[in-house]
């Protein structure tokens, strides 16, 4: 028969200081364990332990630290565990079940906003730029959170998703309803749909949601909404006609700013402003006259090579010499004053100033020069459409890649870029009637 321990009082327990095990009585096997302090001046660790047998094995079961768990509470917990053991219940298994149930309960309480913020934090490093990260948060904050942000992610249905995509949109000035989100801001609404789908995928993988993805397009939302391709209004960036380029470039070259140089190279290459602004000197292969654009710096996230014309190579060589002469040390071809990437607004502001000074007549923006280049290729050359697409940085079919890349595809593009440069460098007639070759510096 086990030795009965006289129950200690709370005051007696509080006075215990000796390192070791102290049976406190009241429940068989209940002990206060006192351990050595971790360092000088630190608090002596004291905790409750129920020393008992489970299935013939002697095991210690922790009941919490003292004095956070009082003597009375420790005795209640010890009695409860002893009773469970007598009924054939292992307290260790029960604890794991309680913990699992708690985690499941927490998971069930995750809101859409909780999951969206966690997803964005997890994917933050994969975003290519700050603008993309801000767009993610801004669109969800504006369109999704007010409707489903506080809803439990496991309870959201396709109907709730449709409430987001079909919400009424007001005119920003008149505040009058101008239509439904999916119809009047189709491109933005489509992006919100894709972003909601990604958040629900994240929630399902993390077991915050057990049913299907309510923002899935194929087989779900496409049965309720018109295809964005059928209702989306295509916005064409205003552009100069290629016949106006001569005078435009003449006036552009009168501006010696780095923004003007970036815009001139954009026109030479026929490529996107984002890739031009991110271009690094290490991407330029002067020996082979090639601009190698890393996948991360392209819209399609596919590595692309741009054959550089002789004029474009001379332009870059002059730019490099000028930067060395001016003591500019930057990895970028067109650095900002702080040696970071040039702002997209810098090119827009440059053209806005030229427009105000009547240096060109048509409405145009930097991105429009891709359209200018594309129109010139279509109207002034006989190159196949797929080659013209590649020159403009658009995706070409796998069949064309297979048939051209190993033979004449790249060289045909090089020839095309030489013809484009020759066209850009044709003489420009000033209002005064003077003729100045475009390759000469004003």
TORKOL-4160 file (C-alpha; in steps of 0.2 Angstrom, whole numbers, padded with zeros to 4 digits, m for minus):
442
<pt num="1" X="0000" Y="0000" Z="0000"/>
<pt num="2" X="0007" Y="0017" Z="m0005"/>
<pt num="3" X="0013" Y="0028" Z="0009"/>
<pt num="4" X="0001" Y="0042" Z="0013"/>
<pt num="5" X="0008" Y="0059" Z="0012"/>
<pt num="6" X="0001" Y="0072" Z="0024"/>
<pt num="7" X="m0006" Y="0086" Z="0013"/>
<pt num="8" X="0004" Y="0102" Z="0013"/>
<pt num="9" X="m0003" Y="0119" Z="0015"/>
<pt num="10" X="m0001" Y="0133" Z="0002"/>
<pt num="11" X="0010" Y="0142" Z="0014"/>
<pt num="12" X="0021" Y="0127" Z="0017"/>
<pt num="13" X="0023" Y="0124" Z="m0002"/>
<pt num="14" X="0028" Y="0142" Z="m0005"/>
<pt num="15" X="0042" Y="0140" Z="0008"/>
<pt num="16" X="0050" Y="0125" Z="m0002"/>
<pt num="17" X="0067" Y="0130" Z="m0009"/>
<pt num="18" X="0077" Y="0114" Z="m0009"/>
<pt num="19" X="0081" Y="0108" Z="m0027"/>
<pt num="20" X="0073" Y="0091" Z="m0030"/>
<pt num="21" X="0056" Y="0083" Z="m0029"/>
<pt num="22" X="0043" Y="0087" Z="m0015"/>
<pt num="23" X="0028" Y="0077" Z="m0013"/>
<pt num="24" X="0014" Y="0089" Z="m0007"/>
<pt num="25" X="0000" Y="0076" Z="m0003"/>
<pt num="26" X="m0018" Y="0077" Z="m0007"/>
<pt num="27" X="m0016" Y="0067" Z="m0023"/>
<pt num="28" X="m0005" Y="0052" Z="m0024"/>
<pt num="29" X="0010" Y="0055" Z="m0035"/>
<pt num="30" X="0008" Y="0075" Z="m0035"/>
<pt num="31" X="0025" Y="0083" Z="m0033"/>
<pt num="32" X="0033" Y="0100" Z="m0034"/>
<pt num="33" X="0049" Y="0099" Z="m0044"/>
<pt num="34" X="0062" Y="0113" Z="m0040"/>
<pt num="35" X="0077" Y="0115" Z="m0052"/>
<pt num="36" X="0093" Y="0125" Z="m0051"/>
<pt num="37" X="0092" Y="0143" Z="m0057"/>
<pt num="38" X="0099" Y="0145" Z="m0075"/>
<pt num="39" X="0110" Y="0159" Z="m0069"/>
<pt num="40" X="0115" Y="0172" Z="m0056"/>
<pt num="41" X="0099" Y="0181" Z="m0050"/>
<pt num="42" X="0087" Y="0171" Z="m0060"/>
<pt num="43" X="0071" Y="0164" Z="m0053"/>
<pt num="44" X="0071" Y="0146" Z="m0047"/>
<pt num="45" X="0061" Y="0135" Z="m0059"/>
<pt num="46" X="0047" Y="0126" Z="m0050"/>
<pt num="47" X="0034" Y="0116" Z="m0058"/>
<pt num="48" X="0020" Y="0103" Z="m0054"/>
<pt num="49" X="0023" Y="0085" Z="m0059"/>
<pt num="50" X="0011" Y="0070" Z="m0057"/>
<pt num="51" X="0022" Y="0054" Z="m0056"/>
<pt num="52" X="0010" Y="0040" Z="m0060"/>
<pt num="53" X="0009" Y="0023" Z="m0070"/>
<pt num="54" X="0001" Y="0021" Z="m0087"/>
<pt num="55" X="0000" Y="0004" Z="m0094"/>
<pt num="56" X="0014" Y="m0002" Z="m0082"/>
<pt num="57" X="0026" Y="0012" Z="m0086"/>
<pt num="58" X="0030" Y="0025" Z="m0074"/>
<pt num="59" X="0028" Y="0042" Z="m0082"/>
<pt num="60" X="0029" Y="0060" Z="m0076"/>
<pt num="61" X="0015" Y="0072" Z="m0082"/>
<pt num="62" X="0017" Y="0090" Z="m0081"/>
<pt num="63" X="0004" Y="0101" Z="m0074"/>
<pt num="64" X="0011" Y="0118" Z="m0076"/>
<pt num="65" X="0023" Y="0130" Z="m0067"/>
<pt num="66" X="0021" Y="0136" Z="m0049"/>
<pt num="67" X="0014" Y="0149" Z="m0044"/>
<pt num="68" X="0005" Y="0151" Z="m0060"/>
<pt num="69" X="m0004" Y="0135" Z="m0056"/>
<pt num="70" X="m0009" Y="0136" Z="m0038"/>
<pt num="71" X="m0008" Y="0121" Z="m0026"/>
<pt num="72" X="m0027" Y="0119" Z="m0026"/>
<pt num="73" X="m0027" Y="0119" Z="m0045"/>
<pt num="74" X="m0013" Y="0107" Z="m0046"/>
<pt num="75" X="m0023" Y="0095" Z="m0035"/>
<pt num="76" X="m0038" Y="0096" Z="m0046"/>
<pt num="77" X="m0028" Y="0093" Z="m0062"/>
<pt num="78" X="m0020" Y="0078" Z="m0054"/>
<pt num="79" X="m0036" Y="0071" Z="m0048"/>
<pt num="80" X="m0044" Y="0073" Z="m0065"/>
<pt num="81" X="m0029" Y="0064" Z="m0074"/>
<pt num="82" X="m0029" Y="0050" Z="m0061"/>
<pt num="83" X="m0047" Y="0047" Z="m0064"/>
<pt num="84" X="m0044" Y="0047" Z="m0083"/>
<pt num="85" X="m0030" Y="0034" Z="m0081"/>
<pt num="86" X="m0042" Y="0023" Z="m0070"/>
<pt num="87" X="m0055" Y="0024" Z="m0084"/>
<pt num="88" X="m0042" Y="0018" Z="m0097"/>
<pt num="89" X="m0039" Y="0036" Z="m0104"/>
<pt num="90" X="m0021" Y="0041" Z="m0108"/>
<pt num="91" X="m0019" Y="0060" Z="m0103"/>
<pt num="92" X="m0005" Y="0062" Z="m0115"/>
<pt num="93" X="m0016" Y="0056" Z="m0130"/>
<pt num="94" X="m0030" Y="0067" Z="m0123"/>
<pt num="95" X="m0019" Y="0082" Z="m0123"/>
<pt num="96" X="m0014" Y="0080" Z="m0141"/>
<pt num="97" X="m0032" Y="0079" Z="m0146"/>
<pt num="98" X="m0036" Y="0095" Z="m0136"/>
<pt num="99" X="m0022" Y="0103" Z="m0145"/>
<pt num="100" X="m0027" Y="0097" Z="m0162"/>
<pt num="101" X="m0045" Y="0102" Z="m0159"/>
<pt num="102" X="m0039" Y="0120" Z="m0154"/>
<pt num="103" X="m0028" Y="0121" Z="m0170"/>
<pt num="104" X="m0043" Y="0116" Z="m0180"/>
<pt num="105" X="m0054" Y="0129" Z="m0171"/>
<pt num="106" X="m0041" Y="0142" Z="m0175"/>
<pt num="107" X="m0040" Y="0137" Z="m0193"/>
<pt num="108" X="m0059" Y="0138" Z="m0194"/>
<pt num="109" X="m0058" Y="0156" Z="m0188"/>
<pt num="110" X="m0047" Y="0162" Z="m0202"/>
<pt num="111" X="m0055" Y="0176" Z="m0212"/>
<pt num="112" X="m0052" Y="0179" Z="m0230"/>
<pt num="113" X="m0042" Y="0195" Z="m0225"/>
<pt num="114" X="m0031" Y="0184" Z="m0213"/>
<pt num="115" X="m0027" Y="0172" Z="m0227"/>
<pt num="116" X="m0025" Y="0186" Z="m0240"/>
<pt num="117" X="m0012" Y="0195" Z="m0229"/>
<pt num="118" X="m0003" Y="0179" Z="m0225"/>
<pt num="119" X="m0003" Y="0174" Z="m0243"/>
<pt num="120" X="0004" Y="0191" Z="m0249"/>
<pt num="121" X="0018" Y="0190" Z="m0235"/>
<pt num="122" X="0023" Y="0173" Z="m0240"/>
<pt num="123" X="0024" Y="0178" Z="m0259"/>
<pt num="124" X="0031" Y="0195" Z="m0256"/>
<pt num="125" X="0049" Y="0190" Z="m0262"/>
<pt num="126" X="0042" Y="0183" Z="m0279"/>
<pt num="127" X="0034" Y="0200" Z="m0284"/>
<pt num="128" X="0045" Y="0208" Z="m0297"/>
<pt num="129" X="0042" Y="0226" Z="m0291"/>
<pt num="130" X="0034" Y="0237" Z="m0277"/>
<pt num="131" X="0021" Y="0242" Z="m0289"/>
<pt num="132" X="0015" Y="0224" Z="m0291"/>
<pt num="133" X="0014" Y="0222" Z="m0272"/>
<pt num="134" X="0005" Y="0238" Z="m0270"/>
<pt num="135" X="m0008" Y="0233" Z="m0284"/>
<pt num="136" X="m0011" Y="0217" Z="m0275"/>
<pt num="137" X="m0015" Y="0225" Z="m0258"/>
<pt num="138" X="m0024" Y="0240" Z="m0266"/>
<pt num="139" X="m0036" Y="0229" Z="m0277"/>
<pt num="140" X="m0041" Y="0217" Z="m0263"/>
<pt num="141" X="m0043" Y="0232" Z="m0250"/>
<pt num="142" X="m0054" Y="0241" Z="m0262"/>
<pt num="143" X="m0065" Y="0228" Z="m0270"/>
<pt num="144" X="m0064" Y="0212" Z="m0260"/>
<pt num="145" X="m0061" Y="0216" Z="m0241"/>
<pt num="146" X="m0077" Y="0227" Z="m0239"/>
<pt num="147" X="m0088" Y="0212" Z="m0245"/>
<pt num="148" X="m0079" Y="0196" Z="m0240"/>
<pt num="149" X="m0064" Y="0202" Z="m0229"/>
<pt num="150" X="m0071" Y="0198" Z="m0212"/>
<pt num="151" X="m0080" Y="0182" Z="m0218"/>
<pt num="152" X="m0073" Y="0165" Z="m0212"/>
<pt num="153" X="m0063" Y="0159" Z="m0227"/>
<pt num="154" X="m0071" Y="0142" Z="m0225"/>
<pt num="155" X="m0088" Y="0149" Z="m0227"/>
<pt num="156" X="m0086" Y="0159" Z="m0242"/>
<pt num="157" X="m0096" Y="0153" Z="m0257"/>
<pt num="158" X="m0096" Y="0157" Z="m0276"/>
<pt num="159" X="m0111" Y="0168" Z="m0273"/>
<pt num="160" X="m0100" Y="0178" Z="m0261"/>
<pt num="161" X="m0087" Y="0179" Z="m0274"/>
<pt num="162" X="m0100" Y="0185" Z="m0287"/>
<pt num="163" X="m0105" Y="0199" Z="m0275"/>
<pt num="164" X="m0087" Y="0205" Z="m0276"/>
<pt num="165" X="m0086" Y="0204" Z="m0295"/>
<pt num="166" X="m0104" Y="0211" Z="m0298"/>
<pt num="167" X="m0103" Y="0225" Z="m0285"/>
<pt num="168" X="m0109" Y="0242" Z="m0292"/>
<pt num="169" X="m0096" Y="0255" Z="m0297"/>
<pt num="170" X="m0099" Y="0273" Z="m0294"/>
<pt num="171" X="m0092" Y="0287" Z="m0305"/>
<pt num="172" X="m0078" Y="0295" Z="m0295"/>
<pt num="173" X="m0084" Y="0313" Z="m0298"/>
<pt num="174" X="m0103" Y="0312" Z="m0299"/>
<pt num="175" X="m0105" Y="0297" Z="m0287"/>
<pt num="176" X="m0118" Y="0290" Z="m0299"/>
<pt num="177" X="m0119" Y="0271" Z="m0302"/>
<pt num="178" X="m0111" Y="0268" Z="m0319"/>
<pt num="179" X="m0112" Y="0249" Z="m0319"/>
<pt num="180" X="m0106" Y="0233" Z="m0312"/>
<pt num="181" X="m0087" Y="0230" Z="m0308"/>
<pt num="182" X="m0085" Y="0215" Z="m0320"/>
<pt num="183" X="m0093" Y="0226" Z="m0334"/>
<pt num="184" X="m0085" Y="0243" Z="m0332"/>
<pt num="185" X="m0068" Y="0238" Z="m0325"/>
<pt num="186" X="m0066" Y="0221" Z="m0333"/>
<pt num="187" X="m0047" Y="0220" Z="m0333"/>
<pt num="188" X="m0046" Y="0225" Z="m0314"/>
<pt num="189" X="m0061" Y="0214" Z="m0310"/>
<pt num="190" X="m0052" Y="0199" Z="m0319"/>
<pt num="191" X="m0036" Y="0202" Z="m0309"/>
<pt num="192" X="m0046" Y="0203" Z="m0293"/>
<pt num="193" X="m0054" Y="0186" Z="m0297"/>
<pt num="194" X="m0037" Y="0178" Z="m0300"/>
<pt num="195" X="m0030" Y="0185" Z="m0284"/>
<pt num="196" X="m0045" Y="0179" Z="m0274"/>
<pt num="197" X="m0043" Y="0161" Z="m0282"/>
<pt num="198" X="m0024" Y="0162" Z="m0276"/>
<pt num="199" X="m0030" Y="0166" Z="m0259"/>
<pt num="200" X="m0042" Y="0152" Z="m0258"/>
<pt num="201" X="m0029" Y="0140" Z="m0265"/>
<pt num="202" X="m0018" Y="0145" Z="m0251"/>
<pt num="203" X="m0032" Y="0143" Z="m0238"/>
<pt num="204" X="m0035" Y="0125" Z="m0245"/>
<pt num="205" X="m0017" Y="0120" Z="m0244"/>
<pt num="206" X="m0016" Y="0126" Z="m0226"/>
<pt num="207" X="m0032" Y="0117" Z="m0222"/>
<pt num="208" X="m0041" Y="0133" Z="m0217"/>
<pt num="209" X="m0054" Y="0128" Z="m0230"/>
<pt num="210" X="m0060" Y="0110" Z="m0234"/>
<pt num="211" X="m0072" Y="0113" Z="m0249"/>
<pt num="212" X="m0069" Y="0118" Z="m0267"/>
<pt num="213" X="m0062" Y="0135" Z="m0273"/>
<pt num="214" X="m0076" Y="0147" Z="m0275"/>
<pt num="215" X="m0066" Y="0159" Z="m0286"/>
<pt num="216" X="m0061" Y="0146" Z="m0299"/>
<pt num="217" X="m0065" Y="0152" Z="m0317"/>
<pt num="218" X="m0067" Y="0136" Z="m0327"/>
<pt num="219" X="m0083" Y="0126" Z="m0323"/>
<pt num="220" X="m0088" Y="0139" Z="m0310"/>
<pt num="221" X="m0087" Y="0157" Z="m0313"/>
<pt num="222" X="m0087" Y="0155" Z="m0332"/>
<pt num="223" X="m0105" Y="0149" Z="m0330"/>
<pt num="224" X="m0111" Y="0165" Z="m0322"/>
<pt num="225" X="m0100" Y="0178" Z="m0330"/>
<pt num="226" X="m0096" Y="0183" Z="m0348"/>
<pt num="227" X="m0078" Y="0180" Z="m0354"/>
<pt num="228" X="m0067" Y="0195" Z="m0350"/>
<pt num="229" X="m0060" Y="0194" Z="m0368"/>
<pt num="230" X="m0077" Y="0197" Z="m0375"/>
<pt num="231" X="m0082" Y="0212" Z="m0364"/>
<pt num="232" X="m0065" Y="0220" Z="m0361"/>
<pt num="233" X="m0062" Y="0236" Z="m0370"/>
<pt num="234" X="m0045" Y="0237" Z="m0378"/>
<pt num="235" X="m0036" Y="0253" Z="m0373"/>
<pt num="236" X="m0023" Y="0258" Z="m0387"/>
<pt num="237" X="m0009" Y="0269" Z="m0381"/>
<pt num="238" X="m0009" Y="0285" Z="m0391"/>
<pt num="239" X="0006" Y="0285" Z="m0402"/>
<pt num="240" X="0015" Y="0295" Z="m0416"/>
<pt num="241" X="0014" Y="0290" Z="m0434"/>
<pt num="242" X="0030" Y="0284" Z="m0440"/>
<pt num="243" X="0031" Y="0298" Z="m0453"/>
<pt num="244" X="0032" Y="0310" Z="m0438"/>
<pt num="245" X="0047" Y="0302" Z="m0430"/>
<pt num="246" X="0060" Y="0312" Z="m0439"/>
<pt num="247" X="0056" Y="0328" Z="m0431"/>
<pt num="248" X="0052" Y="0320" Z="m0415"/>
<pt num="249" X="0069" Y="0313" Z="m0413"/>
<pt num="250" X="0077" Y="0329" Z="m0418"/>
<pt num="251" X="0068" Y="0338" Z="m0404"/>
<pt num="252" X="0072" Y="0324" Z="m0392"/>
<pt num="253" X="0090" Y="0324" Z="m0395"/>
<pt num="254" X="0090" Y="0343" Z="m0391"/>
<pt num="255" X="0087" Y="0337" Z="m0373"/>
<pt num="256" X="0102" Y="0330" Z="m0364"/>
<pt num="257" X="0094" Y="0322" Z="m0349"/>
<pt num="258" X="0095" Y="0304" Z="m0345"/>
<pt num="259" X="0076" Y="0302" Z="m0348"/>
<pt num="260" X="0078" Y="0308" Z="m0366"/>
<pt num="261" X="0092" Y="0295" Z="m0368"/>
<pt num="262" X="0081" Y="0282" Z="m0361"/>
<pt num="263" X="0067" Y="0286" Z="m0373"/>
<pt num="264" X="0078" Y="0287" Z="m0388"/>
<pt num="265" X="0085" Y="0269" Z="m0384"/>
<pt num="266" X="0067" Y="0264" Z="m0381"/>
<pt num="267" X="0063" Y="0269" Z="m0399"/>
<pt num="268" X="0079" Y="0261" Z="m0406"/>
<pt num="269" X="0075" Y="0245" Z="m0398"/>
<pt num="270" X="0056" Y="0245" Z="m0400"/>
<pt num="271" X="0054" Y="0237" Z="m0383"/>
<pt num="272" X="0044" Y="0240" Z="m0367"/>
<pt num="273" X="0049" Y="0255" Z="m0356"/>
<pt num="274" X="0050" Y="0244" Z="m0341"/>
<pt num="275" X="0063" Y="0233" Z="m0348"/>
<pt num="276" X="0073" Y="0249" Z="m0355"/>
<pt num="277" X="0072" Y="0257" Z="m0337"/>
<pt num="278" X="0079" Y="0241" Z="m0329"/>
<pt num="279" X="0092" Y="0238" Z="m0343"/>
<pt num="280" X="0110" Y="0235" Z="m0335"/>
<pt num="281" X="0127" Y="0237" Z="m0343"/>
<pt num="282" X="0130" Y="0218" Z="m0340"/>
<pt num="283" X="0115" Y="0214" Z="m0351"/>
<pt num="284" X="0123" Y="0223" Z="m0366"/>
<pt num="285" X="0135" Y="0212" Z="m0377"/>
<pt num="286" X="0144" Y="0224" Z="m0387"/>
<pt num="287" X="0155" Y="0211" Z="m0396"/>
<pt num="288" X="0139" Y="0203" Z="m0403"/>
<pt num="289" X="0128" Y="0218" Z="m0403"/>
<pt num="290" X="0115" Y="0210" Z="m0392"/>
<pt num="291" X="0104" Y="0216" Z="m0378"/>
<pt num="292" X="0100" Y="0201" Z="m0367"/>
<pt num="293" X="0085" Y="0205" Z="m0357"/>
<pt num="294" X="0083" Y="0193" Z="m0341"/>
<pt num="295" X="0066" Y="0185" Z="m0339"/>
<pt num="296" X="0063" Y="0194" Z="m0323"/>
<pt num="297" X="0064" Y="0211" Z="m0333"/>
<pt num="298" X="0051" Y="0206" Z="m0347"/>
<pt num="299" X="0032" Y="0206" Z="m0346"/>
<pt num="300" X="0031" Y="0188" Z="m0352"/>
<pt num="301" X="0044" Y="0183" Z="m0339"/>
<pt num="302" X="0054" Y="0174" Z="m0353"/>
<pt num="303" X="0072" Y="0179" Z="m0357"/>
<pt num="304" X="0073" Y="0189" Z="m0373"/>
<pt num="305" X="0087" Y="0195" Z="m0385"/>
<pt num="306" X="0086" Y="0211" Z="m0395"/>
<pt num="307" X="0098" Y="0213" Z="m0409"/>
<pt num="308" X="0106" Y="0230" Z="m0408"/>
<pt num="309" X="0109" Y="0240" Z="m0424"/>
<pt num="310" X="0125" Y="0248" Z="m0428"/>
<pt num="311" X="0117" Y="0265" Z="m0423"/>
<pt num="312" X="0111" Y="0258" Z="m0407"/>
<pt num="313" X="0128" Y="0251" Z="m0402"/>
<pt num="314" X="0136" Y="0268" Z="m0406"/>
<pt num="315" X="0122" Y="0276" Z="m0395"/>
<pt num="316" X="0126" Y="0265" Z="m0381"/>
<pt num="317" X="0145" Y="0267" Z="m0383"/>
<pt num="318" X="0143" Y="0286" Z="m0382"/>
<pt num="319" X="0132" Y="0285" Z="m0367"/>
<pt num="320" X="0144" Y="0274" Z="m0358"/>
<pt num="321" X="0159" Y="0286" Z="m0362"/>
<pt num="322" X="0148" Y="0301" Z="m0356"/>
<pt num="323" X="0144" Y="0292" Z="m0340"/>
<pt num="324" X="0162" Y="0288" Z="m0337"/>
<pt num="325" X="0167" Y="0306" Z="m0341"/>
<pt num="326" X="0154" Y="0313" Z="m0329"/>
<pt num="327" X="0159" Y="0301" Z="m0315"/>
<pt num="328" X="0142" Y="0291" Z="m0315"/>
<pt num="329" X="0144" Y="0274" Z="m0308"/>
<pt num="330" X="0129" Y="0263" Z="m0310"/>
<pt num="331" X="0124" Y="0246" Z="m0315"/>
<pt num="332" X="0109" Y="0254" Z="m0325"/>
<pt num="333" X="0110" Y="0261" Z="m0342"/>
<pt num="334" X="0098" Y="0275" Z="m0337"/>
<pt num="335" X="0100" Y="0278" Z="m0318"/>
<pt num="336" X="0090" Y="0290" Z="m0308"/>
<pt num="337" X="0099" Y="0304" Z="m0299"/>
<pt num="338" X="0100" Y="0292" Z="m0284"/>
<pt num="339" X="0107" Y="0278" Z="m0295"/>
<pt num="340" X="0091" Y="0268" Z="m0294"/>
<pt num="341" X="0080" Y="0263" Z="m0309"/>
<pt num="342" X="0073" Y="0278" Z="m0318"/>
<pt num="343" X="0054" Y="0281" Z="m0314"/>
<pt num="344" X="0041" Y="0277" Z="m0328"/>
<pt num="345" X="0034" Y="0294" Z="m0324"/>
<pt num="346" X="0051" Y="0302" Z="m0330"/>
<pt num="347" X="0048" Y="0297" Z="m0348"/>
<pt num="348" X="0030" Y="0302" Z="m0347"/>
<pt num="349" X="0034" Y="0319" Z="m0340"/>
<pt num="350" X="0048" Y="0321" Z="m0353"/>
<pt num="351" X="0035" Y="0319" Z="m0367"/>
<pt num="352" X="0022" Y="0330" Z="m0358"/>
<pt num="353" X="0035" Y="0344" Z="m0358"/>
<pt num="354" X="0039" Y="0341" Z="m0376"/>
<pt num="355" X="0020" Y="0342" Z="m0380"/>
<pt num="356" X="0018" Y="0358" Z="m0371"/>
<pt num="357" X="0033" Y="0366" Z="m0380"/>
<pt num="358" X="0024" Y="0361" Z="m0397"/>
<pt num="359" X="0039" Y="0349" Z="m0401"/>
<pt num="360" X="0026" Y="0337" Z="m0408"/>
<pt num="361" X="0008" Y="0338" Z="m0412"/>
<pt num="362" X="0000" Y="0321" Z="m0410"/>
<pt num="363" X="m0006" Y="0314" Z="m0393"/>
<pt num="364" X="0007" Y="0301" Z="m0388"/>
<pt num="365" X="0015" Y="0292" Z="m0373"/>
<pt num="366" X="0031" Y="0282" Z="m0372"/>
<pt num="367" X="0022" Y="0265" Z="m0373"/>
<pt num="368" X="0015" Y="0271" Z="m0390"/>
<pt num="369" X="0031" Y="0270" Z="m0399"/>
<pt num="370" X="0029" Y="0251" Z="m0399"/>
<pt num="371" X="0014" Y="0254" Z="m0409"/>
<pt num="372" X="0023" Y="0266" Z="m0420"/>
<pt num="373" X="0037" Y="0253" Z="m0423"/>
<pt num="374" X="0023" Y="0239" Z="m0426"/>
<pt num="375" X="0014" Y="0250" Z="m0439"/>
<pt num="376" X="0030" Y="0254" Z="m0448"/>
<pt num="377" X="0035" Y="0236" Z="m0449"/>
<pt num="378" X="0018" Y="0231" Z="m0456"/>
<pt num="379" X="0017" Y="0245" Z="m0469"/>
<pt num="380" X="0035" Y="0247" Z="m0474"/>
<pt num="381" X="0043" Y="0230" Z="m0473"/>
<pt num="382" X="0039" Y="0212" Z="m0480"/>
<pt num="383" X="0044" Y="0202" Z="m0465"/>
<pt num="384" X="0033" Y="0188" Z="m0459"/>
<pt num="385" X="0021" Y="0193" Z="m0445"/>
<pt num="386" X="0029" Y="0181" Z="m0433"/>
<pt num="387" X="0046" Y="0189" Z="m0435"/>
<pt num="388" X="0038" Y="0206" Z="m0433"/>
<pt num="389" X="0030" Y="0200" Z="m0417"/>
<pt num="390" X="0047" Y="0194" Z="m0410"/>
<pt num="391" X="0055" Y="0210" Z="m0414"/>
<pt num="392" X="0041" Y="0219" Z="m0404"/>
<pt num="393" X="0044" Y="0207" Z="m0389"/>
<pt num="394" X="0028" Y="0197" Z="m0392"/>
<pt num="395" X="0026" Y="0179" Z="m0390"/>
<pt num="396" X="0029" Y="0168" Z="m0405"/>
<pt num="397" X="0022" Y="0151" Z="m0409"/>
<pt num="398" X="0033" Y="0136" Z="m0404"/>
<pt num="399" X="0032" Y="0131" Z="m0423"/>
<pt num="400" X="0040" Y="0147" Z="m0428"/>
<pt num="401" X="0054" Y="0145" Z="m0415"/>
<pt num="402" X="0058" Y="0128" Z="m0421"/>
<pt num="403" X="0059" Y="0133" Z="m0439"/>
<pt num="404" X="0068" Y="0150" Z="m0437"/>
<pt num="405" X="0078" Y="0151" Z="m0421"/>
<pt num="406" X="0092" Y="0139" Z="m0427"/>
<pt num="407" X="0093" Y="0146" Z="m0444"/>
<pt num="408" X="0088" Y="0164" Z="m0450"/>
<pt num="409" X="0076" Y="0170" Z="m0436"/>
<pt num="410" X="0088" Y="0180" Z="m0426"/>
<pt num="411" X="0098" Y="0187" Z="m0441"/>
<pt num="412" X="0082" Y="0192" Z="m0450"/>
<pt num="413" X="0077" Y="0202" Z="m0434"/>
<pt num="414" X="0095" Y="0210" Z="m0435"/>
<pt num="415" X="0092" Y="0215" Z="m0452"/>
<pt num="416" X="0075" Y="0222" Z="m0448"/>
<pt num="417" X="0082" Y="0232" Z="m0434"/>
<pt num="418" X="0096" Y="0239" Z="m0445"/>
<pt num="419" X="0082" Y="0245" Z="m0457"/>
<pt num="420" X="0072" Y="0253" Z="m0443"/>
<pt num="421" X="0088" Y="0262" Z="m0437"/>
<pt num="422" X="0091" Y="0268" Z="m0455"/>
<pt num="423" X="0073" Y="0275" Z="m0455"/>
<pt num="424" X="0075" Y="0284" Z="m0439"/>
<pt num="425" X="0091" Y="0292" Z="m0444"/>
<pt num="426" X="0084" Y="0299" Z="m0460"/>
<pt num="427" X="0086" Y="0318" Z="m0461"/>
<pt num="428" X="0074" Y="0329" Z="m0452"/>
<pt num="429" X="0068" Y="0345" Z="m0459"/>
<pt num="430" X="0067" Y="0359" Z="m0446"/>
<pt num="431" X="0054" Y="0373" Z="m0448"/>
<pt num="432" X="0069" Y="0384" Z="m0454"/>
<pt num="433" X="0072" Y="0372" Z="m0468"/>
<pt num="434" X="0089" Y="0366" Z="m0463"/>
<pt num="435" X="0092" Y="0348" Z="m0465"/>
<pt num="436" X="0101" Y="0339" Z="m0451"/>
<pt num="437" X="0105" Y="0320" Z="m0452"/>
<pt num="438" X="0098" Y="0311" Z="m0437"/>
<pt num="439" X="0113" Y="0302" Z="m0432"/>
<pt num="440" X="0122" Y="0318" Z="m0429"/>
<pt num="441" X="0121" Y="0326" Z="m0412"/>
<pt num="442" X="0112" Y="0343" Z="m0412"/>
